[in-house]
Amino acid sequence: MPSSRIEISLRTVRWLWPAALLALMPKCLLCVLAYVGLGTAFGLGGPEICGASAGSLVAWASWLAWLGAIIGLGALGFFMSRSLLRR
């Protein structure tokens, strides 16, 4: 049985995690542009920005974008199917 101190910390994490995600989520077009600018500043841009060849290590950003799109579409399909099954 977990101690009360561990239970309180787990409860705090369960409340702070969604709050942190909501605070970091872009809420307007300027926020999205700021995140894109930060990503470019930290080296997440494509090869055309830094002049590297297309087969370099920078190509992982493209795979990361595709992975995000696939996960997003999968989540959308999952939640739509759940809502249709409830009807």
PyMOL Python script that loads the backbone (N, CA, C, O; Angstrom):
from pymol import cmd

cmd.read_pdbstr("""\
ATOM      1  N   MET A   1       0.849  -1.171   0.000  1.00  0.00           N
ATOM      2  CA  MET A   1       0.000   0.000   0.000  1.00  0.00           C
ATOM      3  C   MET A   1       0.897   1.237   0.000  1.00  0.00           C
ATOM      4  O   MET A   1       1.762   1.375   0.865  1.00  0.00           O
ATOM      5  N   PRO A   2       0.691   2.155  -0.984  1.00  0.00           N
ATOM      6  CA  PRO A   2       1.548   3.325  -1.061  1.00  0.00           C
ATOM      7  C   PRO A   2       1.306   4.266   0.111  1.00  0.00           C
ATOM      8  O   PRO A   2       0.202   4.357   0.647  1.00  0.00           O
ATOM      9  N   SER A   3       2.359   4.954   0.486  1.00  0.00           N
ATOM     10  CA  SER A   3       2.233   5.898   1.592  1.00  0.00           C
ATOM     11  C   SER A   3       1.428   7.109   1.137  1.00  0.00           C
ATOM     12  O   SER A   3       1.236   7.333  -0.058  1.00  0.00           O
ATOM     13  N   SER A   4       0.963   7.883   2.111  1.00  0.00           N
ATOM     14  CA  SER A   4       0.141   9.045   1.777  1.00  0.00           C
ATOM     15  C   SER A   4       0.950  10.097   1.029  1.00  0.00           C
ATOM     16  O   SER A   4       0.406  10.846   0.218  1.00  0.00           O
ATOM     17  N   ARG A   5       2.256  10.153   1.304  1.00  0.00           N
ATOM     18  CA  ARG A   5       3.102  11.121   0.613  1.00  0.00           C
ATOM     19  C   ARG A   5       3.207  10.777  -0.877  1.00  0.00           C
ATOM     20  O   ARG A   5       3.141  11.670  -1.722  1.00  0.00           O
ATOM     21  N   ILE A   6       3.367   9.508  -1.199  1.00  0.00           N
ATOM     22  CA  ILE A   6       3.429   9.095  -2.601  1.00  0.00           C
ATOM     23  C   ILE A   6       2.080   9.306  -3.272  1.00  0.00           C
ATOM     24  O   ILE A   6       2.008   9.711  -4.432  1.00  0.00           O
ATOM     25  N   GLU A   7       1.018   9.029  -2.536  1.00  0.00           N
ATOM     26  CA  GLU A   7      -0.325   9.205  -3.091  1.00  0.00           C
ATOM     27  C   GLU A   7      -0.595  10.675  -3.402  1.00  0.00           C
ATOM     28  O   GLU A   7      -1.202  10.989  -4.427  1.00  0.00           O
ATOM     29  N   ILE A   8      -0.154  11.572  -2.534  1.00  0.00           N
ATOM     30  CA  ILE A   8      -0.349  13.000  -2.776  1.00  0.00           C
ATOM     31  C   ILE A   8       0.465  13.443  -3.982  1.00  0.00           C
ATOM     32  O   ILE A   8      -0.012  14.232  -4.797  1.00  0.00           O
ATOM     33  N   SER A   9       1.696  12.941  -4.102  1.00  0.00           N
ATOM     34  CA  SER A   9       2.515  13.345  -5.246  1.00  0.00           C
ATOM     35  C   SER A   9       1.944  12.808  -6.558  1.00  0.00           C
ATOM     36  O   SER A   9       1.998  13.494  -7.578  1.00  0.00           O
ATOM     37  N   LEU A  10       1.399  11.594  -6.546  1.00  0.00           N
ATOM     38  CA  LEU A  10       0.775  11.056  -7.754  1.00  0.00           C
ATOM     39  C   LEU A  10      -0.465  11.855  -8.135  1.00  0.00           C
ATOM     40  O   LEU A  10      -0.713  12.105  -9.315  1.00  0.00           O
ATOM     41  N   ARG A  11      -1.225  12.245  -7.150  1.00  0.00           N
ATOM     42  CA  ARG A  11      -2.418  13.054  -7.406  1.00  0.00           C
ATOM     43  C   ARG A  11      -2.014  14.412  -7.991  1.00  0.00           C
ATOM     44  O   ARG A  11      -2.670  14.929  -8.895  1.00  0.00           O
ATOM     45  N   THR A  12      -0.934  14.973  -7.464  1.00  0.00           N
ATOM     46  CA  THR A  12      -0.449  16.258  -7.973  1.00  0.00           C
ATOM     47  C   THR A  12       0.001  16.133  -9.412  1.00  0.00           C
ATOM     48  O   THR A  12      -0.288  17.006 -10.231  1.00  0.00           O
ATOM     49  N   VAL A  13       0.701  15.065  -9.730  1.00  0.00           N
ATOM     50  CA  VAL A  13       1.154  14.858 -11.114  1.00  0.00           C
ATOM     51  C   VAL A  13      -0.030  14.682 -12.044  1.00  0.00           C
ATOM     52  O   VAL A  13      -0.023  15.189 -13.166  1.00  0.00           O
ATOM     53  N   ARG A  14      -1.051  13.965 -11.585  1.00  0.00           N
ATOM     54  CA  ARG A  14      -2.236  13.758 -12.433  1.00  0.00           C
ATOM     55  C   ARG A  14      -2.953  15.073 -12.717  1.00  0.00           C
ATOM     56  O   ARG A  14      -3.587  15.204 -13.764  1.00  0.00           O
ATOM     57  N   TRP A  15      -2.871  16.048 -11.819  1.00  0.00           N
ATOM     58  CA  TRP A  15      -3.507  17.337 -12.052  1.00  0.00           C
ATOM     59  C   TRP A  15      -2.595  18.281 -12.831  1.00  0.00           C
ATOM     60  O   TRP A  15      -3.076  19.062 -13.652  1.00  0.00           O
ATOM     61  N   LEU A  16      -1.291  18.220 -12.587  1.00  0.00           N
ATOM     62  CA  LEU A  16      -0.385  19.165 -13.231  1.00  0.00           C
ATOM     63  C   LEU A  16      -0.083  18.806 -14.674  1.00  0.00           C
ATOM     64  O   LEU A  16       0.153  19.702 -15.485  1.00  0.00           O
ATOM     65  N   TRP A  17      -0.084  17.529 -15.020  1.00  0.00           N
ATOM     66  CA  TRP A  17       0.237  17.109 -16.384  1.00  0.00           C
ATOM     67  C   TRP A  17      -0.730  17.707 -17.412  1.00  0.00           C
ATOM     68  O   TRP A  17      -0.265  18.310 -18.379  1.00  0.00           O
ATOM     69  N   PRO A  18      -2.050  17.571 -17.252  1.00  0.00           N
ATOM     70  CA  PRO A  18      -2.946  18.195 -18.232  1.00  0.00           C
ATOM     71  C   PRO A  18      -2.869  19.717 -18.210  1.00  0.00           C
ATOM     72  O   PRO A  18      -3.008  20.360 -19.250  1.00  0.00           O
ATOM     73  N   ALA A  19      -2.650  20.293 -17.036  1.00  0.00           N
ATOM     74  CA  ALA A  19      -2.539  21.750 -16.957  1.00  0.00           C
ATOM     75  C   ALA A  19      -1.306  22.248 -17.706  1.00  0.00           C
ATOM     76  O   ALA A  19      -1.364  23.272 -18.387  1.00  0.00           O
ATOM     77  N   ALA A  20      -0.202  21.534 -17.585  1.00  0.00           N
ATOM     78  CA  ALA A  20       1.016  21.917 -18.301  1.00  0.00           C
ATOM     79  C   ALA A  20       0.823  21.769 -19.808  1.00  0.00           C
ATOM     80  O   ALA A  20       1.269  22.623 -20.575  1.00  0.00           O
ATOM     81  N   LEU A  21       0.165  20.697 -20.238  1.00  0.00           N
ATOM     82  CA  LEU A  21      -0.089  20.519 -21.675  1.00  0.00           C
ATOM     83  C   LEU A  21      -0.990  21.620 -22.209  1.00  0.00           C
ATOM     84  O   LEU A  21      -0.770  22.125 -23.309  1.00  0.00           O
ATOM     85  N   LEU A  22      -2.002  21.994 -21.437  1.00  0.00           N
ATOM     86  CA  LEU A  22      -2.902  23.057 -21.861  1.00  0.00           C
ATOM     87  C   LEU A  22      -2.177  24.398 -21.919  1.00  0.00           C
ATOM     88  O   LEU A  22      -2.435  25.206 -22.811  1.00  0.00           O
ATOM     89  N   ALA A  23      -1.276  24.635 -20.978  1.00  0.00           N
ATOM     90  CA  ALA A  23      -0.523  25.890 -20.979  1.00  0.00           C
ATOM     91  C   ALA A  23       0.447  25.965 -22.145  1.00  0.00           C
ATOM     92  O   ALA A  23       0.676  27.050 -22.678  1.00  0.00           O
ATOM     93  N   LEU A  24       1.025  24.840 -22.556  1.00  0.00           N
ATOM     94  CA  LEU A  24       2.000  24.835 -23.648  1.00  0.00           C
ATOM     95  C   LEU A  24       1.370  24.705 -25.027  1.00  0.00           C
ATOM     96  O   LEU A  24       2.048  24.912 -26.033  1.00  0.00           O
ATOM     97  N   MET A  25       0.092  24.368 -25.093  1.00  0.00           N
ATOM     98  CA  MET A  25      -0.570  24.175 -26.370  1.00  0.00           C
ATOM     99  C   MET A  25      -0.757  25.530 -27.067  1.00  0.00           C
ATOM    100  O   MET A  25      -1.187  26.492 -26.430  1.00  0.00           O
ATOM    101  N   PRO A  26      -0.441  25.619 -28.363  1.00  0.00           N
ATOM    102  CA  PRO A  26      -0.630  26.900 -29.049  1.00  0.00           C
ATOM    103  C   PRO A  26      -2.113  27.232 -29.179  1.00  0.00           C
ATOM    104  O   PRO A  26      -2.921  26.387 -29.565  1.00  0.00           O
ATOM    105  N   LYS A  27      -2.455  28.468 -28.855  1.00  0.00           N
ATOM    106  CA  LYS A  27      -3.852  28.870 -28.835  1.00  0.00           C
ATOM    107  C   LYS A  27      -4.220  29.836 -29.963  1.00  0.00           C
ATOM    108  O   LYS A  27      -5.399  30.116 -30.182  1.00  0.00           O
ATOM    109  N   CYS A  28      -3.228  30.337 -30.669  1.00  0.00           N
ATOM    110  CA  CYS A  28      -3.508  31.259 -31.763  1.00  0.00           C
ATOM    111  C   CYS A  28      -2.440  31.089 -32.839  1.00  0.00           C
ATOM    112  O   CYS A  28      -1.477  30.345 -32.653  1.00  0.00           O
ATOM    113  N   LEU A  29      -2.607  31.763 -33.936  1.00  0.00           N
ATOM    114  CA  LEU A  29      -1.670  31.654 -35.047  1.00  0.00           C
ATOM    115  C   LEU A  29      -0.285  32.166 -34.663  1.00  0.00           C
ATOM    116  O   LEU A  29       0.724  31.611 -35.099  1.00  0.00           O
ATOM    117  N   LEU A  30      -0.228  33.214 -33.855  1.00  0.00           N
ATOM    118  CA  LEU A  30       1.073  33.732 -33.443  1.00  0.00           C
ATOM    119  C   LEU A  30       1.811  32.735 -32.558  1.00  0.00           C
ATOM    120  O   LEU A  30       3.036  32.635 -32.627  1.00  0.00           O
ATOM    121  N   CYS A  31       1.077  31.997 -31.728  1.00  0.00           N
ATOM    122  CA  CYS A  31       1.715  30.974 -30.890  1.00  0.00           C
ATOM    123  C   CYS A  31       2.286  29.854 -31.752  1.00  0.00           C
ATOM    124  O   CYS A  31       3.387  29.369 -31.491  1.00  0.00           O
ATOM    125  N   VAL A  32       1.550  29.444 -32.767  1.00  0.00           N
ATOM    126  CA  VAL A  32       2.038  28.402 -33.675  1.00  0.00           C
ATOM    127  C   VAL A  32       3.293  28.884 -34.387  1.00  0.00           C
ATOM    128  O   VAL A  32       4.264  28.139 -34.514  1.00  0.00           O
ATOM    129  N   LEU A  33       3.273  30.128 -34.852  1.00  0.00           N
ATOM    130  CA  LEU A  33       4.442  30.673 -35.525  1.00  0.00           C
ATOM    131  C   LEU A  33       5.639  30.790 -34.581  1.00  0.00           C
ATOM    132  O   LEU A  33       6.781  30.590 -34.996  1.00  0.00           O
ATOM    133  N   ALA A  34       5.383  31.108 -33.326  1.00  0.00           N
ATOM    134  CA  ALA A  34       6.474  31.175 -32.349  1.00  0.00           C
ATOM    135  C   ALA A  34       7.071  29.797 -32.120  1.00  0.00           C
ATOM    136  O   ALA A  34       8.291  29.667 -32.023  1.00  0.00           O
ATOM    137  N   TYR A  35       6.238  28.763 -32.032  1.00  0.00           N
ATOM    138  CA  TYR A  35       6.750  27.402 -31.858  1.00  0.00           C
ATOM    139  C   TYR A  35       7.545  26.951 -33.080  1.00  0.00           C
ATOM    140  O   TYR A  35       8.561  26.270 -32.946  1.00  0.00           O
ATOM    141  N   VAL A  36       7.086  27.328 -34.266  1.00  0.00           N
ATOM    142  CA  VAL A  36       7.830  26.990 -35.483  1.00  0.00           C
ATOM    143  C   VAL A  36       9.177  27.695 -35.475  1.00  0.00           C
ATOM    144  O   VAL A  36      10.194  27.111 -35.849  1.00  0.00           O
ATOM    145  N   GLY A  37       9.179  28.952 -35.048  1.00  0.00           N
ATOM    146  CA  GLY A  37      10.442  29.682 -34.959  1.00  0.00           C
ATOM    147  C   GLY A  37      11.394  29.070 -33.946  1.00  0.00           C
ATOM    148  O   GLY A  37      12.596  28.984 -34.198  1.00  0.00           O
ATOM    149  N   LEU A  38      10.872  28.643 -32.803  1.00  0.00           N
ATOM    150  CA  LEU A  38      11.721  27.984 -31.813  1.00  0.00           C
ATOM    151  C   LEU A  38      12.262  26.664 -32.344  1.00  0.00           C
ATOM    152  O   LEU A  38      13.427  26.333 -32.122  1.00  0.00           O
ATOM    153  N   GLY A  39      11.421  25.910 -33.044  1.00  0.00           N
ATOM    154  CA  GLY A  39      11.880  24.650 -33.616  1.00  0.00           C
ATOM    155  C   GLY A  39      12.968  24.864 -34.644  1.00  0.00           C
ATOM    156  O   GLY A  39      13.925  24.093 -34.709  1.00  0.00           O
ATOM    157  N   THR A  40      12.832  25.906 -35.447  1.00  0.00           N
ATOM    158  CA  THR A  40      13.863  26.213 -36.428  1.00  0.00           C
ATOM    159  C   THR A  40      15.142  26.663 -35.743  1.00  0.00           C
ATOM    160  O   THR A  40      16.239  26.309 -36.173  1.00  0.00           O
ATOM    161  N   ALA A  41      15.005  27.437 -34.688  1.00  0.00           N
ATOM    162  CA  ALA A  41      16.190  27.911 -33.967  1.00  0.00           C
ATOM    163  C   ALA A  41      16.946  26.763 -33.314  1.00  0.00           C
ATOM    164  O   ALA A  41      18.171  26.812 -33.198  1.00  0.00           O
ATOM    165  N   PHE A  42      16.228  25.735 -32.890  1.00  0.00           N
ATOM    166  CA  PHE A  42      16.878  24.594 -32.248  1.00  0.00           C
ATOM    167  C   PHE A  42      17.313  23.523 -33.246  1.00  0.00           C
ATOM    168  O   PHE A  42      17.756  22.450 -32.838  1.00  0.00           O
ATOM    169  N   GLY A  43      17.196  23.793 -34.536  1.00  0.00           N
ATOM    170  CA  GLY A  43      17.717  22.879 -35.542  1.00  0.00           C
ATOM    171  C   GLY A  43      16.742  21.838 -36.031  1.00  0.00           C
ATOM    172  O   GLY A  43      17.160  20.791 -36.524  1.00  0.00           O
ATOM    173  N   LEU A  44      15.444  22.095 -35.911  1.00  0.00           N
ATOM    174  CA  LEU A  44      14.468  21.123 -36.390  1.00  0.00           C
ATOM    175  C   LEU A  44      14.009  21.430 -37.806  1.00  0.00           C
ATOM    176  O   LEU A  44      13.053  20.827 -38.294  1.00  0.00           O
ATOM    177  N   GLY A  45      14.679  22.357 -38.465  1.00  0.00           N
ATOM    178  CA  GLY A  45      14.313  22.719 -39.826  1.00  0.00           C
ATOM    179  C   GLY A  45      14.776  21.682 -40.823  1.00  0.00           C
ATOM    180  O   GLY A  45      15.565  20.795 -40.497  1.00  0.00           O
ATOM    181  N   GLY A  46      14.286  21.799 -42.027  1.00  0.00           N
ATOM    182  CA  GLY A  46      14.659  20.866 -43.078  1.00  0.00           C
ATOM    183  C   GLY A  46      16.033  21.164 -43.648  1.00  0.00           C
ATOM    184  O   GLY A  46      16.672  22.138 -43.250  1.00  0.00           O
ATOM    185  N   PRO A  47      16.492  20.337 -44.573  1.00  0.00           N
ATOM    186  CA  PRO A  47      17.822  20.515 -45.141  1.00  0.00           C
ATOM    187  C   PRO A  47      17.964  21.797 -45.953  1.00  0.00           C
ATOM    188  O   PRO A  47      19.081  22.283 -46.129  1.00  0.00           O
ATOM    189  N   GLU A  48      16.867  22.356 -46.452  1.00  0.00           N
ATOM    190  CA  GLU A  48      16.970  23.569 -47.250  1.00  0.00           C
ATOM    191  C   GLU A  48      17.309  24.784 -46.396  1.00  0.00           C
ATOM    192  O   GLU A  48      17.772  25.797 -46.920  1.00  0.00           O
ATOM    193  N   ILE A  49      17.087  24.697 -45.096  1.00  0.00           N
ATOM    194  CA  ILE A  49      17.386  25.826 -44.223  1.00  0.00           C
ATOM    195  C   ILE A  49      18.877  25.895 -43.927  1.00  0.00           C
ATOM    196  O   ILE A  49      19.469  26.972 -43.989  1.00  0.00           O
ATOM    197  N   CYS A  50      19.480  24.779 -43.613  1.00  0.00           N
ATOM    198  CA  CYS A  50      20.889  24.797 -43.203  1.00  0.00           C
ATOM    199  C   CYS A  50      21.834  24.392 -44.322  1.00  0.00           C
ATOM    200  O   CYS A  50      23.049  24.462 -44.136  1.00  0.00           O
ATOM    201  N   GLY A  51      21.333  23.974 -45.468  1.00  0.00           N
ATOM    202  CA  GLY A  51      22.180  23.617 -46.585  1.00  0.00           C
ATOM    203  C   GLY A  51      22.739  22.207 -46.530  1.00  0.00           C
ATOM    204  O   GLY A  51      23.618  21.869 -47.323  1.00  0.00           O
ATOM    205  N   ALA A  52      22.260  21.379 -45.622  1.00  0.00           N
ATOM    206  CA  ALA A  52      22.754  20.009 -45.516  1.00  0.00           C
ATOM    207  C   ALA A  52      22.171  19.164 -46.646  1.00  0.00           C
ATOM    208  O   ALA A  52      21.171  19.543 -47.255  1.00  0.00           O
ATOM    209  N   SER A  53      22.784  18.043 -46.919  1.00  0.00           N
ATOM    210  CA  SER A  53      22.269  17.160 -47.958  1.00  0.00           C
ATOM    211  C   SER A  53      20.996  16.479 -47.473  1.00  0.00           C
ATOM    212  O   SER A  53      20.752  16.395 -46.270  1.00  0.00           O
ATOM    213  N   ALA A  54      20.189  15.995 -48.405  1.00  0.00           N
ATOM    214  CA  ALA A  54      18.884  15.431 -48.069  1.00  0.00           C
ATOM    215  C   ALA A  54      19.004  14.141 -47.276  1.00  0.00           C
ATOM    216  O   ALA A  54      18.055  13.768 -46.586  1.00  0.00           O
ATOM    217  N   GLY A  55      20.123  13.451 -47.344  1.00  0.00           N
ATOM    218  CA  GLY A  55      20.280  12.193 -46.627  1.00  0.00           C
ATOM    219  C   GLY A  55      20.916  12.354 -45.263  1.00  0.00           C
ATOM    220  O   GLY A  55      21.325  11.365 -44.655  1.00  0.00           O
ATOM    221  N   SER A  56      21.010  13.566 -44.773  1.00  0.00           N
ATOM    222  CA  SER A  56      21.703  13.792 -43.508  1.00  0.00           C
ATOM    223  C   SER A  56      20.794  13.480 -42.323  1.00  0.00           C
ATOM    224  O   SER A  56      19.659  13.031 -42.486  1.00  0.00           O
ATOM    225  N   LEU A  57      21.312  13.725 -41.151  1.00  0.00           N
ATOM    226  CA  LEU A  57      20.551  13.449 -39.935  1.00  0.00           C
ATOM    227  C   LEU A  57      19.387  14.395 -39.729  1.00  0.00           C
ATOM    228  O   LEU A  57      18.547  14.146 -38.864  1.00  0.00           O
ATOM    229  N   VAL A  58      19.308  15.470 -40.494  1.00  0.00           N
ATOM    230  CA  VAL A  58      18.215  16.427 -40.361  1.00  0.00           C
ATOM    231  C   VAL A  58      16.913  15.830 -40.890  1.00  0.00           C
ATOM    232  O   VAL A  58      15.836  16.336 -40.574  1.00  0.00           O
ATOM    233  N   ALA A  59      16.988  14.777 -41.680  1.00  0.00           N
ATOM    234  CA  ALA A  59      15.801  14.178 -42.285  1.00  0.00           C
ATOM    235  C   ALA A  59      14.875  13.538 -41.256  1.00  0.00           C
ATOM    236  O   ALA A  59      13.739  13.199 -41.588  1.00  0.00           O
ATOM    237  N   TRP A  60      15.327  13.365 -40.027  1.00  0.00           N
ATOM    238  CA  TRP A  60      14.460  12.776 -38.999  1.00  0.00           C
ATOM    239  C   TRP A  60      13.290  13.689 -38.675  1.00  0.00           C
ATOM    240  O   TRP A  60      12.256  13.212 -38.206  1.00  0.00           O
ATOM    241  N   ALA A  61      13.424  14.997 -38.914  1.00  0.00           N
ATOM    242  CA  ALA A  61      12.322  15.922 -38.642  1.00  0.00           C
ATOM    243  C   ALA A  61      11.131  15.622 -39.553  1.00  0.00           C
ATOM    244  O   ALA A  61       9.980  15.769 -39.141  1.00  0.00           O
ATOM    245  N   SER A  62      11.403  15.208 -40.774  1.00  0.00           N
ATOM    246  CA  SER A  62      10.331  14.842 -41.685  1.00  0.00           C
ATOM    247  C   SER A  62       9.590  13.604 -41.188  1.00  0.00           C
ATOM    248  O   SER A  62       8.361  13.546 -41.230  1.00  0.00           O
ATOM    249  N   TRP A  63      10.349  12.620 -40.719  1.00  0.00           N
ATOM    250  CA  TRP A  63       9.719  11.417 -40.173  1.00  0.00           C
ATOM    251  C   TRP A  63       8.909  11.744 -38.922  1.00  0.00           C
ATOM    252  O   TRP A  63       7.845  11.167 -38.697  1.00  0.00           O
ATOM    253  N   LEU A  64       9.410  12.663 -38.117  1.00  0.00           N
ATOM    254  CA  LEU A  64       8.697  13.063 -36.913  1.00  0.00           C
ATOM    255  C   LEU A  64       7.370  13.745 -37.262  1.00  0.00           C
ATOM    256  O   LEU A  64       6.362  13.534 -36.588  1.00  0.00           O
ATOM    257  N   ALA A  65       7.377  14.557 -38.310  1.00  0.00           N
ATOM    258  CA  ALA A  65       6.145  15.214 -38.746  1.00  0.00           C
ATOM    259  C   ALA A  65       5.126  14.192 -39.246  1.00  0.00           C
ATOM    260  O   ALA A  65       3.942  14.286 -38.922  1.00  0.00           O
ATOM    261  N   TRP A  66       5.585  13.209 -40.038  1.00  0.00           N
ATOM    262  CA  TRP A  66       4.678  12.172 -40.524  1.00  0.00           C
ATOM    263  C   TRP A  66       4.119  11.340 -39.371  1.00  0.00           C
ATOM    264  O   TRP A  66       2.940  10.986 -39.365  1.00  0.00           O
ATOM    265  N   LEU A  67       4.965  11.036 -38.408  1.00  0.00           N
ATOM    266  CA  LEU A  67       4.512  10.263 -37.248  1.00  0.00           C
ATOM    267  C   LEU A  67       3.447  11.024 -36.472  1.00  0.00           C
ATOM    268  O   LEU A  67       2.452  10.437 -36.046  1.00  0.00           O
ATOM    269  N   GLY A  68       3.645  12.314 -36.285  1.00  0.00           N
ATOM    270  CA  GLY A  68       2.642  13.132 -35.599  1.00  0.00           C
ATOM    271  C   GLY A  68       1.323  13.171 -36.351  1.00  0.00           C
ATOM    272  O   GLY A  68       0.254  13.107 -35.745  1.00  0.00           O
ATOM    273  N   ALA A  69       1.398  13.276 -37.675  1.00  0.00           N
ATOM    274  CA  ALA A  69       0.173  13.292 -38.479  1.00  0.00           C
ATOM    275  C   ALA A  69      -0.559  11.957 -38.384  1.00  0.00           C
ATOM    276  O   ALA A  69      -1.785  11.926 -38.274  1.00  0.00           O
ATOM    277  N   ILE A  70       0.182  10.862 -38.425  1.00  0.00           N
ATOM    278  CA  ILE A  70      -0.447   9.536 -38.340  1.00  0.00           C
ATOM    279  C   ILE A  70      -1.077   9.320 -36.971  1.00  0.00           C
ATOM    280  O   ILE A  70      -2.190   8.801 -36.879  1.00  0.00           O
ATOM    281  N   ILE A  71      -0.389   9.707 -35.920  1.00  0.00           N
ATOM    282  CA  ILE A  71      -0.942   9.558 -34.566  1.00  0.00           C
ATOM    283  C   ILE A  71      -2.178  10.437 -34.403  1.00  0.00           C
ATOM    284  O   ILE A  71      -3.167  10.014 -33.805  1.00  0.00           O
ATOM    285  N   GLY A  72      -2.125  11.659 -34.934  1.00  0.00           N
ATOM    286  CA  GLY A  72      -3.282  12.551 -34.838  1.00  0.00           C
ATOM    287  C   GLY A  72      -4.495  12.010 -35.576  1.00  0.00           C
ATOM    288  O   GLY A  72      -5.610  12.053 -35.055  1.00  0.00           O
ATOM    289  N   LEU A  73      -4.289  11.502 -36.782  1.00  0.00           N
ATOM    290  CA  LEU A  73      -5.409  10.936 -37.534  1.00  0.00           C
ATOM    291  C   LEU A  73      -5.934   9.660 -36.879  1.00  0.00           C
ATOM    292  O   LEU A  73      -7.137   9.399 -36.892  1.00  0.00           O
ATOM    293  N   GLY A  74      -5.032   8.870 -36.308  1.00  0.00           N
ATOM    294  CA  GLY A  74      -5.474   7.668 -35.598  1.00  0.00           C
ATOM    295  C   GLY A  74      -6.315   8.012 -34.375  1.00  0.00           C
ATOM    296  O   GLY A  74      -7.331   7.368 -34.114  1.00  0.00           O
ATOM    297  N   ALA A  75      -5.892   9.025 -33.628  1.00  0.00           N
ATOM    298  CA  ALA A  75      -6.664   9.445 -32.457  1.00  0.00           C
ATOM    299  C   ALA A  75      -8.021   9.998 -32.872  1.00  0.00           C
ATOM    300  O   ALA A  75      -9.032   9.731 -32.223  1.00  0.00           O
ATOM    301  N   LEU A  76      -8.040  10.772 -33.958  1.00  0.00           N
ATOM    302  CA  LEU A  76      -9.312  11.305 -34.455  1.00  0.00           C
ATOM    303  C   LEU A  76     -10.255  10.174 -34.846  1.00  0.00           C
ATOM    304  O   LEU A  76     -11.435  10.204 -34.499  1.00  0.00           O
ATOM    305  N   GLY A  77      -9.745   9.182 -35.562  1.00  0.00           N
ATOM    306  CA  GLY A  77     -10.576   8.037 -35.937  1.00  0.00           C
ATOM    307  C   GLY A  77     -11.060   7.253 -34.738  1.00  0.00           C
ATOM    308  O   GLY A  77     -12.204   6.798 -34.712  1.00  0.00           O
ATOM    309  N   PHE A  78     -10.202   7.088 -33.743  1.00  0.00           N
ATOM    310  CA  PHE A  78     -10.583   6.365 -32.534  1.00  0.00           C
ATOM    311  C   PHE A  78     -11.720   7.064 -31.805  1.00  0.00           C
ATOM    312  O   PHE A  78     -12.702   6.428 -31.424  1.00  0.00           O
ATOM    313  N   PHE A  79     -11.587   8.381 -31.608  1.00  0.00           N
ATOM    314  CA  PHE A  79     -12.622   9.106 -30.880  1.00  0.00           C
ATOM    315  C   PHE A  79     -13.915   9.220 -31.671  1.00  0.00           C
ATOM    316  O   PHE A  79     -15.000   9.240 -31.089  1.00  0.00           O
ATOM    317  N   MET A  80     -13.806   9.295 -32.995  1.00  0.00           N
ATOM    318  CA  MET A  80     -15.026   9.329 -33.805  1.00  0.00           C
ATOM    319  C   MET A  80     -15.738   7.988 -33.746  1.00  0.00           C
ATOM    320  O   MET A  80     -16.966   7.945 -33.665  1.00  0.00           O
ATOM    321  N   SER A  81     -14.986   6.890 -33.786  1.00  0.00           N
ATOM    322  CA  SER A  81     -15.618   5.584 -33.713  1.00  0.00           C
ATOM    323  C   SER A  81     -16.264   5.363 -32.342  1.00  0.00           C
ATOM    324  O   SER A  81     -17.328   4.751 -32.248  1.00  0.00           O
ATOM    325  N   ARG A  82     -15.626   5.859 -31.286  1.00  0.00           N
ATOM    326  CA  ARG A  82     -16.225   5.739 -29.942  1.00  0.00           C
ATOM    327  C   ARG A  82     -17.539   6.497 -29.857  1.00  0.00           C
ATOM    328  O   ARG A  82     -18.509   6.013 -29.274  1.00  0.00           O
ATOM    329  N   SER A  83     -17.564   7.696 -30.444  1.00  0.00           N
ATOM    330  CA  SER A  83     -18.792   8.493 -30.380  1.00  0.00           C
ATOM    331  C   SER A  83     -19.891   7.855 -31.228  1.00  0.00           C
ATOM    332  O   SER A  83     -21.066   7.934 -30.869  1.00  0.00           O
ATOM    333  N   LEU A  84     -19.525   7.219 -32.352  1.00  0.00           N
ATOM    334  CA  LEU A  84     -20.523   6.558 -33.179  1.00  0.00           C
ATOM    335  C   LEU A  84     -21.066   5.298 -32.503  1.00  0.00           C
ATOM    336  O   LEU A  84     -22.243   4.971 -32.658  1.00  0.00           O
ATOM    337  N   LEU A  85     -20.231   4.600 -31.767  1.00  0.00           N
ATOM    338  CA  LEU A  85     -20.678   3.386 -31.075  1.00  0.00           C
ATOM    339  C   LEU A  85     -21.592   3.718 -29.899  1.00  0.00           C
ATOM    340  O   LEU A  85     -22.428   2.899 -29.520  1.00  0.00           O
ATOM    341  N   ARG A  86     -21.447   4.893 -29.323  1.00  0.00           N
ATOM    342  CA  ARG A  86     -22.308   5.272 -28.195  1.00  0.00           C
ATOM    343  C   ARG A  86     -23.717   5.598 -28.642  1.00  0.00           C
ATOM    344  O   ARG A  86     -24.650   5.544 -27.841  1.00  0.00           O
ATOM    345  N   ARG A  87     -23.883   5.933 -29.904  1.00  0.00           N
ATOM    346  CA  ARG A  87     -25.224   6.306 -30.399  1.00  0.00           C
ATOM    347  C   ARG A  87     -26.100   5.129 -30.584  1.00  0.00           C
ATOM    348  O   ARG A  87     -27.252   5.275 -30.992  1.00  0.00           O
TER     349      ARG A  87
END
""", "prot")
cmd.dss("prot")
cmd.show_as("cartoon", "prot")
cmd.util.cbc("prot")
cmd.orient("prot")
